[in-house]
C-alpha cells in the first residue's frame, strides 16, 4: 500500500462505538482478537462479516475514506489487514514493504521505434505520439530527457550540377595557393563591399508581446494583406578597418538608401492638401532604378568614405539577379573610374544565398530593431530604418563581419568544398566573442590541402577538356563502324 503509512485504528474503533450507542448495541472486548465488537440485545456478538456489512451499511468506512482522501476499498483492505495482524499478535504497520521507487515500471521506447514513424507524422507532438501509440506527455518527457530534439527545416535552393561547379570554383578562388609547408588560408576581403536590396514592411504579419493576464490584447490592422505598405532599401557594408593597435579606423558602414521618389499630391485628403510634396516608395525596382541607385548613392558613398590607407581597387559583390544586369555605358564606367578608383561589380554564384553576408548579418539586425517601432506612414518607416541602421553597433558589426566572413563565408566555403558544391549543411558556430576576449580569434581560416586536392580531382572528373571529349567521340565513331 504505497503512499499510506499508519492506519488510524483508534478512530475507526471510536466510530464503531458511536454507531453502537446510536443503535443501542453493546460493545465488548474480545480477548481472542483484542478488538471491540458489537453485541446484540441477547448478548450475542456480531461476527466480523456482520461488522463489515454494518459499517458498509452505515457508511463508516466511506466516511473514513473521505476524511483521509483514499478510496473506500482501501479502508476495507486496511481494516481487514488490521484485524488479521491483531489476531496473530503482530504490530499494526501498513507501510509498504517495497524499497526504493514503487509503482509501474517506466515504458521504454527504442530509437529504432522512434525513427520508424515517417517524417510527415513528426511535425507535432500529438501526431507523433498518436503514431507511436503513446501519450503526448510521454513524448514531451522524452524531449526533456534529450532523446528528441526539435528542428525547423527551411527550403534550400535547388542546385544543378552547373550550380555546384560554380560554387566550388567560387570557393577555390578565395583561397591562397597551397604552400610548401602547412595549409592554405582564405584571402583578405578588405577591399570587398557587399550590397543588396531588402523590403522593409510597415508591420510584420505577427508580433509577440509580453502582457499581464488581464491586460487587453494589442489590436493591429491594415488596409490590405496583399498590398502592404513597404519600401525597398539598398544597404552596403564592408569589413571594419583596424590599425595595428586595435583602434577602429572605419566601422564598415557605408550607408542604407531607400528606393523612393517625391511626388506632388494631385487631390486633397484629410491628411494633406493638394500640391503637397509626398514621398512614394518605388514598387517595381528595375534595371534603371538599380543603375540610378548606384550612380547617385552607392558609388558616391564609396568615394566619400573609403579610407585613404586602402588601395582604390574595389569589388562590389552582390547576387546576379536580373535587375543587377545593368548596362555598362560610358556614364557608368566614368563613375566607377572617377577620382582614381577602379570599382568592379562581382556576381556571386547563382542559387547561393548562403554566400550573401547581408541577408545573414546586417538585414536581420536592422529588421529586428525596426520592428520595435510602430510607424504609420512611409516617411516614418524610412526614418525608423535609418535609426535602426545608426543603432547598429560597430562592435557588433565586427562580430557580424567575423560571423559572415569567417563563420558564414569562410566556414560555408569549407562546407561547400566538403559537400562537393551542395548546400545540405548547417554553418558551424565558433564562439567568436569568447575567442576574441582570449585573443585567439583567427582572422582567416585554414583549409586542409587534402580537401583542396580532393575537390580539384572531383572537378577534373566533371570538366573534361574539349580535345579529350573530341578524341573520345572519334573513338566511339570508329568502334561503331
VOPAGU-2260 file (C-alpha; in pm, 1 decimal, decimal comma):
REM VOPAGU-2260
SITE   aa  ch    i         X         Y         Z
SITE  UNK   A    0       0,0       0,0       0,0
SITE  UNK   A    1     240,1     259,3    -125,4
SITE  UNK   A    2     162,4     613,3     -23,1
SITE  UNK   A    3     -21,0     516,3     303,6
SITE  UNK   A    4     165,5     497,2     636,4
SITE  UNK   A    5     -23,3     412,2     957,6
SITE  UNK   A    6    -395,6     324,0     976,2
SITE  UNK   A    7    -593,9     533,0    1229,7
SITE  UNK   A    8    -725,7     223,6    1414,7
SITE  UNK   A    9    -833,8     418,8    1721,7
SITE  UNK   A   10   -1050,1     649,9    1518,2
SITE  UNK   A   11   -1212,3     357,9    1337,4
SITE  UNK   A   12   -1289,3     191,6    1673,1
SITE  UNK   A   13   -1423,2     519,0    1811,8
SITE  UNK   A   14   -1653,9     541,3    1513,8
SITE  UNK   A   15   -1781,2     188,4    1582,7
SITE  UNK   A   16   -1855,7     284,0    1945,0
SITE  UNK   A   17   -2051,9     588,9    1830,1
SITE  UNK   A   18   -2255,4     371,9    1595,0
SITE  UNK   A   19   -2321,7     123,9    1875,7
SITE  UNK   A   20   -2450,5     399,9    2106,3
SITE  UNK   A   21   -2689,4     524,3    1840,4
SITE  UNK   A   22   -2833,0     172,4    1779,4
SITE  UNK   A   23   -2850,0      68,2    2147,9
SITE  UNK   A   24   -2591,9    -202,1    2092,8
SITE  UNK   A   25   -2338,8    -315,5    2345,9
SITE  UNK   A   26   -1965,1    -312,7    2293,7
SITE  UNK   A   27   -1734,8    -569,0    2448,9
SITE  UNK   A   28   -1373,1    -661,4    2407,1
SITE  UNK   A   29   -1285,7    -996,9    2264,2
SITE  UNK   A   30    -967,2   -1134,8    2412,6
SITE  UNK   A   31    -900,7   -1354,0    2114,7
SITE  UNK   A   32    -873,9   -1070,0    1869,3
SITE  UNK   A   33    -813,8    -778,1    2105,4
SITE  UNK   A   34   -1071,1    -560,8    1933,5
SITE  UNK   A   35   -1407,6    -423,5    2024,9
SITE  UNK   A   36   -1710,9    -594,5    1876,9
SITE  UNK   A   37   -2075,2    -507,3    1869,0
SITE  UNK   A   38   -2302,7    -728,8    2079,9
SITE  UNK   A   39   -2673,1    -765,8    2026,2
SITE  UNK   A   40   -2951,3    -728,4    2285,5
SITE  UNK   A   41   -2932,3   -1100,7    2377,2
SITE  UNK   A   42   -2560,2   -1080,6    2442,7
SITE  UNK   A   43   -2451,1   -1249,1    2122,3
SITE  UNK   A   44   -2165,8   -1074,2    1946,0
SITE  UNK   A   45   -2182,6    -977,2    1582,3
SITE  UNK   A   46   -1937,5   -1159,7    1362,7
SITE  UNK   A   47   -1669,9    -982,0    1160,5
SITE  UNK   A   48   -1854,9   -1030,6     841,0
SITE  UNK   A   49   -2156,7    -874,3    1000,4
SITE  UNK   A   50   -1937,9    -586,9    1114,3
SITE  UNK   A   51   -1829,9    -520,4     753,9
SITE  UNK   A   52   -2190,7    -528,1     643,4
SITE  UNK   A   53   -2292,8    -296,3     923,5
SITE  UNK   A   54   -2013,7     -47,1     861,3
SITE  UNK   A   55   -2082,1     -59,3     490,9
SITE  UNK   A   56   -2447,2      -3,0     552,3
SITE  UNK   A   57   -2386,9     282,4     791,4
SITE  UNK   A   58   -2109,1     436,2     574,5
SITE  UNK   A   59   -1836,1     424,7     838,3
SITE  UNK   A   60   -1557,4     313,2     607,6
SITE  UNK   A   61   -1679,1     553,5     339,9
SITE  UNK   A   62   -1663,3     836,9     590,7
SITE  UNK   A   63   -1309,0     741,2     688,8
SITE  UNK   A   64   -1209,2     713,1     322,7
SITE  UNK   A   65   -1345,2    1060,7     251,9
SITE  UNK   A   66   -1177,6    1203,1     559,4
SITE  UNK   A   67    -832,1    1073,8     467,0
SITE  UNK   A   68    -862,4    1113,6      88,5
SITE  UNK   A   69    -839,8     745,9     -10,5
SITE  UNK   A   70   -1069,6     504,8    -192,1
SITE  UNK   A   71   -1326,6     313,0      10,0
SITE  UNK   A   72   -1174,7     -19,8     -95,6
SITE  UNK   A   73    -851,4      98,1      63,6
SITE  UNK   A   74   -1017,2     139,3     406,3
SITE  UNK   A   75   -1180,4    -204,0     372,2
SITE  UNK   A   76    -849,1    -364,2     281,6
SITE  UNK   A   77    -665,8    -185,4     561,3
SITE  UNK   A   78    -935,0    -282,4     812,5
SITE  UNK   A   79    -904,9    -647,4     711,6
SITE  UNK   A   80    -525,5    -621,9     736,9
SITE  UNK   A   81    -552,4    -472,3    1088,3
SITE  UNK   A   82    -783,1    -747,8    1211,8
SITE  UNK   A   83    -559,0   -1021,5    1075,0
SITE  UNK   A   84    -246,9    -876,2    1238,0
SITE  UNK   A   85    -421,3    -825,2    1571,4
SITE  UNK   A   86    -534,9   -1186,3    1563,4
SITE  UNK   A   87    -178,3   -1300,1    1502,9
SITE  UNK   A   88     -35,1   -1064,0    1763,1
SITE  UNK   A   89     169,5    -863,7    1512,2
SITE  UNK   A   90     246,4    -492,3    1522,5
SITE  UNK   A   91      -1,1    -294,2    1315,2
SITE  UNK   A   92     215,6    -137,1    1042,5
SITE  UNK   A   93      79,5     -93,1     692,8
SITE  UNK   A   94     384,7      72,7     538,5
SITE  UNK   A   95     494,1     -62,2     201,8
SITE  UNK   A   96     745,9    -345,8     205,6
SITE  UNK   A   97     891,1    -231,3    -128,2
SITE  UNK   A   98    1223,0     -47,8    -120,6
SITE  UNK   A   99    1300,6     249,7    -342,9
SITE  UNK   A  100    1059,9     373,1    -607,3
SITE  UNK   A  101     732,3     186,4    -629,0
SITE  UNK   A  102     470,1     170,4    -897,5
SITE  UNK   A  103     472,7      53,6   -1257,4
SITE  UNK   A  104     798,7      40,8   -1445,0
SITE  UNK   A  105     850,5     327,5   -1695,0
SITE  UNK   A  106     780,0     242,1   -2054,8
SITE  UNK   A  107    1087,5     215,5   -2275,0
SITE  UNK   A  108    1087,7     300,4   -2645,7
SITE  UNK   A  109    1390,0     224,0   -2858,3
SITE  UNK   A  110    1545,0     467,1   -3103,6
SITE  UNK   A  111    1457,9     233,7   -3390,9
SITE  UNK   A  112    1089,8     252,3   -3297,3
SITE  UNK   A  113    1108,1     632,3   -3273,6
SITE  UNK   A  114    1265,4     651,9   -3619,0
SITE  UNK   A  115    1011,4     413,7   -3769,3
SITE  UNK   A  116     749,8     690,9   -3784,0
SITE  UNK   A  117     767,2     883,7   -4116,3
SITE  UNK   A  118     868,3    1247,9   -4104,4
SITE  UNK   A  119     531,1    1382,6   -4216,3
SITE  UNK   A  120     382,7    1243,1   -3893,1
SITE  UNK   A  121     655,1    1401,2   -3680,0
SITE  UNK   A  122     550,5    1763,3   -3727,7
SITE  UNK   A  123     367,0    1796,5   -3393,2
SITE  UNK   A  124     388,3    1619,0   -3059,5
SITE  UNK   A  125      31,2    1494,1   -3079,9
SITE  UNK   A  126      60,9    1347,6   -3429,0
SITE  UNK   A  127     394,4    1187,6   -3339,9
SITE  UNK   A  128     253,1    1044,8   -3016,2
SITE  UNK   A  129     -51,6     908,9   -3198,5
SITE  UNK   A  130     171,9     729,2   -3447,0
SITE  UNK   A  131     374,5     580,5   -3159,5
SITE  UNK   A  132      55,1     496,9   -2965,7
SITE  UNK   A  133     173,0     681,6   -2656,5
SITE  UNK   A  134      55,2     996,3   -2482,2
SITE  UNK   A  135     192,2    1332,3   -2594,1
SITE  UNK   A  136     302,2    1389,2   -2232,0
SITE  UNK   A  137     525,1    1085,0   -2253,8
SITE  UNK   A  138     671,2    1221,6   -2577,7
SITE  UNK   A  139     732,7    1557,3   -2411,8
SITE  UNK   A  140     927,3    1381,0   -2135,5
SITE  UNK   A  141    1146,0    1215,7   -2399,2
SITE  UNK   A  142    1223,9    1559,0   -2538,6
SITE  UNK   A  143    1315,0    1692,1   -2193,0
SITE  UNK   A  144    1546,3    1395,7   -2139,8
SITE  UNK   A  145    1731,4    1479,6   -2460,8
SITE  UNK   A  146    1619,7    1178,0   -2660,6
SITE  UNK   A  147    1429,3    1400,1   -2904,2
SITE  UNK   A  148    1502,4    1746,0   -3040,5
SITE  UNK   A  149    1306,0    1999,6   -3241,6
SITE  UNK   A  150    1432,2    2126,9   -3574,8
SITE  UNK   A  151    1291,3    2398,9   -3800,8
SITE  UNK   A  152    1358,5    2290,9   -4157,3
SITE  UNK   A  153    1377,0    2551,4   -4432,5
SITE  UNK   A  154    1371,1    2506,8   -4807,0
SITE  UNK   A  155    1711,1    2526,4   -4976,3
SITE  UNK   A  156    1761,0    2638,2   -5333,9
SITE  UNK   A  157    1768,0    2350,4   -5578,8
SITE  UNK   A  158    2115,1    2310,6   -5724,7
SITE  UNK   A  159    2203,9    2169,1   -6062,9
SITE  UNK   A  160    2546,9    2019,9   -6141,9
SITE  UNK   A  161    2643,3    2350,3   -6305,4
SITE  UNK   A  162    2549,5    2538,0   -5988,5
SITE  UNK   A  163    2765,6    2306,7   -5778,1
SITE  UNK   A  164    3062,0    2350,3   -6010,9
SITE  UNK   A  165    3026,4    2729,7   -5994,5
SITE  UNK   A  166    3011,1    2718,8   -5614,8
SITE  UNK   A  167    3324,9    2504,5   -5597,3
SITE  UNK   A  168    3510,7    2741,4   -5827,4
SITE  UNK   A  169    3396,3    3040,0   -5620,9
SITE  UNK   A  170    3525,6    2883,7   -5301,4
SITE  UNK   A  171    3858,9    2784,9   -5454,7
SITE  UNK   A  172    3904,4    3135,9   -5594,6
SITE  UNK   A  173    3900,9    3277,0   -5238,8
SITE  UNK   A  174    4183,3    3051,0   -5114,0
SITE  UNK   A  175    4554,3    3121,1   -5139,2
SITE  UNK   A  176    4772,0    2871,9   -5330,8
SITE  UNK   A  177    4886,0    2569,7   -5134,5
SITE  UNK   A  178    5216,3    2648,2   -4961,0
SITE  UNK   A  179    5503,6    2404,0   -4934,7
SITE  UNK   A  180    5454,4    2373,2   -4559,5
SITE  UNK   A  181    5116,8    2389,0   -4385,3
SITE  UNK   A  182    4765,5    2453,3   -4510,8
SITE  UNK   A  183    4648,3    2748,8   -4720,5
SITE  UNK   A  184    4421,7    3023,4   -4583,7
SITE  UNK   A  185    4146,8    3238,1   -4729,6
SITE  UNK   A  186    4235,0    3565,8   -4899,1
SITE  UNK   A  187    4167,4    3903,5   -4740,0
SITE  UNK   A  188    3835,3    4070,4   -4826,2
SITE  UNK   A  189    3919,9    4419,0   -4704,2
SITE  UNK   A  190    3851,9    4566,3   -5048,5
SITE  UNK   A  191    3518,4    4387,4   -5096,0
SITE  UNK   A  192    3193,0    4576,1   -5036,9
SITE  UNK   A  193    2867,5    4384,7   -5015,1
SITE  UNK   A  194    2544,5    4542,8   -5136,0
SITE  UNK   A  195    2195,2    4403,0   -5156,7
SITE  UNK   A  196    1829,9    4506,4   -5152,6
SITE  UNK   A  197    1561,7    4424,2   -4898,4
SITE  UNK   A  198    1194,9    4507,0   -4847,0
SITE  UNK   A  199    1106,6    4662,9   -4512,5
SITE  UNK   A  200     738,4    4642,3   -4422,8
SITE  UNK   A  201     535,2    4881,9   -4215,4
SITE  UNK   A  202     412,9    4600,0   -3991,1
SITE  UNK   A  203     500,6    4230,1   -3983,7
SITE  UNK   A  204     234,5    3963,6   -4006,6
SITE  UNK   A  205     261,2    3877,3   -3638,2
SITE  UNK   A  206     415,3    4041,6   -3334,0
SITE  UNK   A  207     495,0    3891,9   -2996,5
SITE  UNK   A  208     425,1    4083,6   -2675,7
SITE  UNK   A  209     457,2    4011,0   -2305,8
SITE  UNK   A  210     129,2    4107,5   -2137,6
SITE  UNK   A  211     -30,5    4079,5   -1798,2
SITE  UNK   A  212    -303,3    3815,5   -1755,2
SITE  UNK   A  213    -585,4    4072,5   -1758,2
SITE  UNK   A  214    -422,5    4318,5   -1996,6
SITE  UNK   A  215    -604,1    4382,6   -2322,5
SITE  UNK   A  216    -454,8    4231,9   -2637,2
SITE  UNK   A  217    -299,8    4484,8   -2879,0
SITE  UNK   A  218    -500,7    4546,3   -3193,9
SITE  UNK   A  219    -331,3    4551,0   -3535,4
SITE  UNK   A  220    -497,3    4621,5   -3868,9
SITE  UNK   A  221    -408,7    4706,0   -4227,1
SITE  UNK   A  222    -597,7    4800,8   -4537,9
SITE  UNK   A  223    -492,2    4501,0   -4745,4
SITE  UNK   A  224    -278,8    4193,7   -4684,5
SITE  UNK   A  225    -185,0    4183,4   -5049,9
SITE  UNK   A  226     -87,2    4546,7   -5094,8
SITE  UNK   A  227     120,5    4615,7   -4786,8
SITE  UNK   A  228     292,9    4944,7   -4717,3
SITE  UNK   A  229     659,2    4873,0   -4775,4
SITE  UNK   A  230     979,1    5024,5   -4908,8
SITE  UNK   A  231    1290,2    4868,6   -5057,0
SITE  UNK   A  232    1632,2    4970,9   -4929,9
SITE  UNK   A  233    1980,0    4903,8   -5064,1
SITE  UNK   A  234    2246,9    4866,7   -4798,6
SITE  UNK   A  235    2620,7    4849,3   -4833,9
SITE  UNK   A  236    2868,8    4727,1   -4579,6
SITE  UNK   A  237    3237,6    4643,5   -4577,3
SITE  UNK   A  238    3488,2    4488,4   -4346,3
SITE  UNK   A  239    3575,9    4711,5   -4047,8
SITE  UNK   A  240    3928,1    4852,0   -4064,3
SITE  UNK   A  241    4158,4    4845,6   -3760,0
SITE  UNK   A  242    4513,2    4964,7   -3711,1
SITE  UNK   A  243    4794,3    4765,0   -3554,4
SITE  UNK   A  244    4694,2    4885,7   -3206,4
SITE  UNK   A  245    4338,8    4760,1   -3248,1
SITE  UNK   A  246    4182,2    5104,2   -3291,4
SITE  UNK   A  247    3891,9    5124,0   -3534,2
SITE  UNK   A  248    3965,5    5333,8   -3841,4
SITE  UNK   A  249    3638,3    5262,4   -4022,9
SITE  UNK   A  250    3332,6    5075,6   -3897,1
SITE  UNK   A  251    3244,7    4931,7   -4237,2
SITE  UNK   A  252    2907,4    5109,0   -4254,0
SITE  UNK   A  253    2871,5    5292,9   -4583,0
SITE  UNK   A  254    2500,2    5363,4   -4573,4
SITE  UNK   A  255    2149,5    5240,8   -4646,1
SITE  UNK   A  256    1936,5    5407,6   -4912,1
SITE  UNK   A  257    1563,6    5375,0   -4993,1
SITE  UNK   A  258    1412,3    5343,7   -5337,9
SITE  UNK   A  259    1177,6    5642,4   -5313,4
SITE  UNK   A  260    1073,3    5946,8   -5512,6
SITE  UNK   A  261     894,7    6275,4   -5443,9
SITE  UNK   A  262     555,7    6349,9   -5595,6
SITE  UNK   A  263     300,0    6630,3   -5560,7
SITE  UNK   A  264     -38,1    6525,8   -5426,2
SITE  UNK   A  265    -299,3    6556,2   -5700,0
SITE  UNK   A  266    -606,4    6559,9   -5473,3
SITE  UNK   A  267    -690,6    6689,9   -5130,2
SITE  UNK   A  268    -743,3    6446,3   -4845,1
SITE  UNK   A  269    -783,5    6456,5   -4467,6
SITE  UNK   A  270    -409,9    6401,6   -4430,2
SITE  UNK   A  271    -273,7    6667,4   -4667,6
SITE  UNK   A  272    -373,8    6935,1   -4912,5
SITE  UNK   A  273    -343,6    6914,1   -5287,2
SITE  UNK   A  274       2,2    7006,9   -5413,6
SITE  UNK   A  275     180,9    6881,0   -5101,2
SITE  UNK   A  276     509,8    6705,7   -5172,8
SITE  UNK   A  277     478,5    6337,6   -5081,0
SITE  UNK   A  278     731,2    6057,6   -5050,3
SITE  UNK   A  279     643,7    5749,8   -5254,3
SITE  UNK   A  280     815,1    5412,7   -5249,5
SITE  UNK   A  281     924,6    5255,5   -5575,7
SITE  UNK   A  282     725,2    4932,4   -5602,9
SITE  UNK   A  283     897,0    4795,9   -5914,3
SITE  UNK   A  284    1276,9    4804,4   -5885,3
SITE  UNK   A  285    1403,8    4771,5   -6243,0
SITE  UNK   A  286    1748,9    4791,1   -6400,4
SITE  UNK   A  287    1710,2    5162,7   -6446,3
SITE  UNK   A  288    1630,9    5208,9   -6077,0
SITE  UNK   A  289    1930,3    4994,4   -5977,6
SITE  UNK   A  290    2160,2    5192,3   -6203,6
SITE  UNK   A  291    2025,0    5519,4   -6069,4
SITE  UNK   A  292    2087,2    5397,9   -5713,2
SITE  UNK   A  293    2445,8    5303,3   -5795,7
SITE  UNK   A  294    2524,1    5634,5   -5962,8
SITE  UNK   A  295    2354,5    5863,3   -5709,1
SITE  UNK   A  296    2417,0    5686,0   -5377,5
SITE  UNK   A  297    2640,7    5377,4   -5378,0
SITE  UNK   A  298    2940,8    5497,1   -5578,0
SITE  UNK   A  299    2945,3    5849,5   -5423,7
SITE  UNK   A  300    2933,9    5693,4   -5075,9
SITE  UNK   A  301    3237,9    5483,6   -5160,3
SITE  UNK   A  302    3424,0    5786,9   -5291,3
SITE  UNK   A  303    3343,2    5978,6   -4973,7
SITE  UNK   A  304    3403,0    5715,5   -4705,1
SITE  UNK   A  305    3678,8    5495,4   -4847,6
SITE  UNK   A  306    3978,6    5508,5   -4616,8
SITE  UNK   A  307    4288,6    5660,1   -4783,8
SITE  UNK   A  308    4517,7    5387,7   -4647,4
SITE  UNK   A  309    4346,5    5121,7   -4860,6
SITE  UNK   A  310    4402,4    5063,9   -5232,6
SITE  UNK   A  311    4133,6    5203,1   -5458,6
SITE  UNK   A  312    4070,5    4876,0   -5640,1
SITE  UNK   A  313    3726,3    4791,6   -5501,7
SITE  UNK   A  314    3497,7    4496,0   -5569,1
SITE  UNK   A  315    3122,6    4530,1   -5516,4
SITE  UNK   A  316    2972,6    4186,6   -5453,5
SITE  UNK   A  317    2601,3    4110,9   -5494,7
SITE  UNK   A  318    2380,4    3839,9   -5636,9
SITE  UNK   A  319    2319,0    3802,1   -6007,5
SITE  UNK   A  320    1950,5    3891,9   -6015,3
SITE  UNK   A  321    1818,5    4016,6   -6348,7
SITE  UNK   A  322    1781,2    4380,8   -6239,0
SITE  UNK   A  323    2150,9    4373,6   -6144,3
SITE  UNK   A  324    2248,6    4319,8   -6508,5
SITE  UNK   A  325    2264,5    4692,3   -6571,4
SITE  UNK   A  326    2404,9    4840,5   -6892,6
SITE  UNK   A  327    2770,1    4942,3   -6864,8
SITE  UNK   A  328    2760,7    5260,4   -7068,1
SITE  UNK   A  329    3018,0    5538,9   -7069,0
SITE  UNK   A  330    2846,7    5723,7   -6784,7
SITE  UNK   A  331    2866,0    5422,7   -6556,8
SITE  UNK   A  332    3228,5    5345,5   -6648,1
SITE  UNK   A  333    3325,6    5705,5   -6583,0
SITE  UNK   A  334    3166,6    5695,4   -6237,0
SITE  UNK   A  335    3349,5    5372,2   -6149,8
SITE  UNK   A  336    3688,2    5510,7   -6253,7
SITE  UNK   A  337    3647,2    5864,7   -6119,3
SITE  UNK   A  338    3885,8    6005,6   -5856,1
SITE  UNK   A  339    4140,4    5731,8   -5917,0
SITE  UNK   A  340    3907,5    5447,8   -5817,9
SITE  UNK   A  341    3864,9    5122,0   -6001,9
SITE  UNK   A  342    3526,0    4985,3   -5895,7
SITE  UNK   A  343    3422,0    4648,5   -6033,8
SITE  UNK   A  344    3099,1    4452,3   -5991,0
SITE  UNK   A  345    3136,5    4088,3   -5887,5
SITE  UNK   A  346    2844,5    3844,6   -5900,3
SITE  UNK   A  347    2829,6    3554,5   -5658,5
SITE  UNK   A  348    2718,6    3211,6   -5787,3
SITE  UNK   A  349    2355,7    3155,1   -5869,9
SITE  UNK   A  350    2127,7    2986,0   -5616,3
SITE  UNK   A  351    2373,7    3072,3   -5338,5
SITE  UNK   A  352    2208,5    3286,5   -5070,3
SITE  UNK   A  353    2444,1    3126,4   -4817,8
SITE  UNK   A  354    2720,0    3341,7   -4970,6
SITE  UNK   A  355    2525,8    3666,6   -4918,8
SITE  UNK   A  356    2652,4    3825,5   -4599,2
SITE  UNK   A  357    2389,5    4099,9   -4581,9
SITE  UNK   A  358    2099,6    3857,5   -4560,2
SITE  UNK   A  359    2283,0    3664,9   -4290,1
SITE  UNK   A  360    2403,4    3958,5   -4083,3
SITE  UNK   A  361    2304,8    4321,2   -4128,6
SITE  UNK   A  362    1946,4    4294,3   -4251,5
SITE  UNK   A  363    1835,9    4071,5   -3964,6
SITE  UNK   A  364    1970,1    4316,6   -3706,8
SITE  UNK   A  365    1813,1    4621,5   -3871,8
SITE  UNK   A  366    1479,5    4448,5   -3923,5
SITE  UNK   A  367    1457,6    4334,7   -3561,3
SITE  UNK   A  368    1526,3    4691,8   -3445,3
SITE  UNK   A  369    1283,3    4842,2   -3694,4
SITE  UNK   A  370    1003,9    4608,1   -3584,1
SITE  UNK   A  371    1031,5    4754,1   -3234,3
SITE  UNK   A  372     876,8    5073,9   -3372,2
SITE  UNK   A  373     522,9    5132,4   -3496,8
SITE  UNK   A  374     540,6    5363,6   -3800,0
SITE  UNK   A  375     216,4    5484,9   -3956,2
SITE  UNK   A  376     343,7    5647,0   -4275,2
SITE  UNK   A  377     607,9    5570,8   -4533,8
SITE  UNK   A  378     813,1    5868,0   -4410,6
SITE  UNK   A  379     812,0    5724,6   -4057,8
SITE  UNK   A  380     911,0    5382,7   -4191,6
SITE  UNK   A  381    1213,9    5530,6   -4369,8
SITE  UNK   A  382    1308,4    5725,9   -4058,6
SITE  UNK   A  383    1288,0    5416,2   -3838,0
SITE  UNK   A  384    1503,1    5215,2   -4078,5
SITE  UNK   A  385    1762,7    5493,1   -4072,2
SITE  UNK   A  386    1756,1    5493,6   -3691,0
SITE  UNK   A  387    1794,7    5115,3   -3678,7
SITE  UNK   A  388    2093,6    5139,6   -3911,5
SITE  UNK   A  389    2251,7    5406,8   -3688,9
SITE  UNK   A  390    2185,8    5198,5   -3377,4
SITE  UNK   A  391    2380,5    4915,4   -3534,8
SITE  UNK   A  392    2688,3    4898,2   -3310,0
SITE  UNK   A  393    3026,4    4889,2   -3488,0
SITE  UNK   A  394    3146,3    4633,4   -3232,2
SITE  UNK   A  395    2850,3    4416,8   -3323,5
SITE  UNK   A  396    2938,8    4486,4   -3684,3
SITE  UNK   A  397    3282,0    4348,6   -3607,8
SITE  UNK   A  398    3132,4    4024,8   -3477,3
SITE  UNK   A  399    2876,3    4027,1   -3756,3
SITE  UNK   A  400    3151,8    4054,0   -4011,7
SITE  UNK   A  401    3352,3    3788,0   -3832,7
SITE  UNK   A  402    3035,8    3577,8   -3835,5
SITE  UNK   A  403    2970,6    3631,7   -4201,9
SITE  UNK   A  404    3330,4    3646,5   -4314,5
SITE  UNK   A  405    3460,3    3350,7   -4116,1
SITE  UNK   A  406    3163,6    3155,0   -3984,0
SITE  UNK   A  407    2934,7    3209,1   -4282,0
SITE  UNK   A  408    3167,9    3285,4   -4567,5
SITE  UNK   A  409    3487,5    3100,8   -4493,3
SITE  UNK   A  410    3323,5    2820,5   -4295,5
SITE  UNK   A  411    3045,5    2795,8   -4551,7
SITE  UNK   A  412    3302,1    2777,9   -4828,9
SITE  UNK   A  413    3475,7    2495,0   -4645,6
SITE  UNK   A  414    3142,9    2314,6   -4613,8
SITE  UNK   A  415    3077,8    2372,8   -4984,1
SITE  UNK   A  416    3408,7    2205,6   -5061,2
SITE  UNK   A  417    3326,6    1914,2   -4831,7
SITE  UNK   A  418    2977,0    1871,3   -4982,4
SITE  UNK   A  419    3109,8    1892,5   -5340,2
SITE  UNK   A  420    2920,2    2215,6   -5405,9
SITE  UNK   A  421    2599,9    2119,7   -5224,8
SITE  UNK   A  422    2410,0    2317,7   -4964,4
SITE  UNK   A  423    2288,0    2038,0   -4734,2
SITE  UNK   A  424    2473,6    2160,5   -4424,4
SITE  UNK   A  425    2443,9    2395,5   -4128,1
SITE  UNK   A  426    2713,9    2659,7   -4074,8
SITE  UNK   A  427    2907,5    2574,2   -3756,3
SITE  UNK   A  428    2938,3    2814,2   -3463,2
SITE  UNK   A  429    3278,6    2903,6   -3327,2
SITE  UNK   A  430    3223,4    3118,7   -3013,6
SITE  UNK   A  431    3354,0    3443,1   -3162,2
SITE  UNK   A  432    3323,5    3667,9   -2858,1
SITE  UNK   A  433    3494,3    3421,7   -2624,8
SITE  UNK   A  434    3782,6    3369,8   -2867,1
SITE  UNK   A  435    3815,7    3745,6   -2916,0
SITE  UNK   A  436    3838,2    3802,2   -2538,2
SITE  UNK   A  437    4111,9    3540,6   -2520,1
SITE  UNK   A  438    4293,6    3690,6   -2816,6
SITE  UNK   A  439    4256,2    3368,5   -3014,8
SITE  UNK   A  440    4005,7    3483,8   -3276,2
SITE  UNK   A  441    4150,9    3391,1   -3616,8
SITE  UNK   A  442    4121,0    3640,2   -3898,4
SITE  UNK   A  443    4146,0    3380,2   -4171,9
SITE  UNK   A  444    4059,5    3013,0   -4152,6
SITE  UNK   A  445    4285,6    2742,6   -4283,3
SITE  UNK   A  446    4174,2    2485,3   -4539,2
SITE  UNK   A  447    4322,4    2138,7   -4538,3
SITE  UNK   A  448    4522,3    2083,9   -4851,9
SITE  UNK   A  449    4394,8    1725,5   -4874,5
SITE  UNK   A  450    4042,6    1866,4   -4908,8
SITE  UNK   A  451    4152,3    2102,3   -5185,4
SITE  UNK   A  452    4321,3    1818,3   -5371,5
SITE  UNK   A  453    4005,0    1607,9   -5349,0
SITE  UNK   A  454    3793,0    1896,9   -5480,5
SITE  UNK   A  455    4031,4    1959,6   -5770,7
SITE  UNK   A  456    4026,0    1589,2   -5854,3
SITE  UNK   A  457    3646,4    1593,3   -5843,9
SITE  UNK   A  458    3631,9    1895,1   -6075,4
SITE  UNK   A  459    3869,5    1728,7   -6318,1
SITE  UNK   A  460    3631,5    1433,9   -6345,5
SITE  UNK   A  461    3343,9    1673,1   -6422,0
SITE  UNK   A  462    3522,3    1916,8   -6650,6
SITE  UNK   A  463    3668,1    1700,5   -6926,4
SITE  UNK   A  464    3884,3    1901,0   -7169,1
SITE  UNK   A  465    3732,9    1966,3   -7512,4
SITE  UNK   A  466    4009,2    1789,2   -7704,0
SITE  UNK   A  467    3965,7    1482,8   -7484,0
SITE  UNK   A  468    3591,2    1486,0   -7549,8
SITE  UNK   A  469    3659,2    1510,2   -7923,5
SITE  UNK   A  470    3900,3    1214,6   -7909,9
SITE  UNK   A  471    3650,2    1006,0   -7714,4
SITE  UNK   A  472    3381,7    1096,8   -7970,5
SITE  UNK   A  473    3607,3     989,5   -8258,6
SITE  UNK   A  474    3691,2     662,8   -8080,3
SITE  UNK   A  475    3321,5     597,4   -8037,2
SITE  UNK   A  476    3256,2     652,3   -8407,6
SITE  UNK   A  477    3540,9     418,5   -8504,4
SITE  UNK   A  478    3405,2     148,9   -8273,1
SITE  UNK   A  479    3059,0     195,5   -8420,4
SITE  UNK   A  480    3194,2     148,1   -8773,6
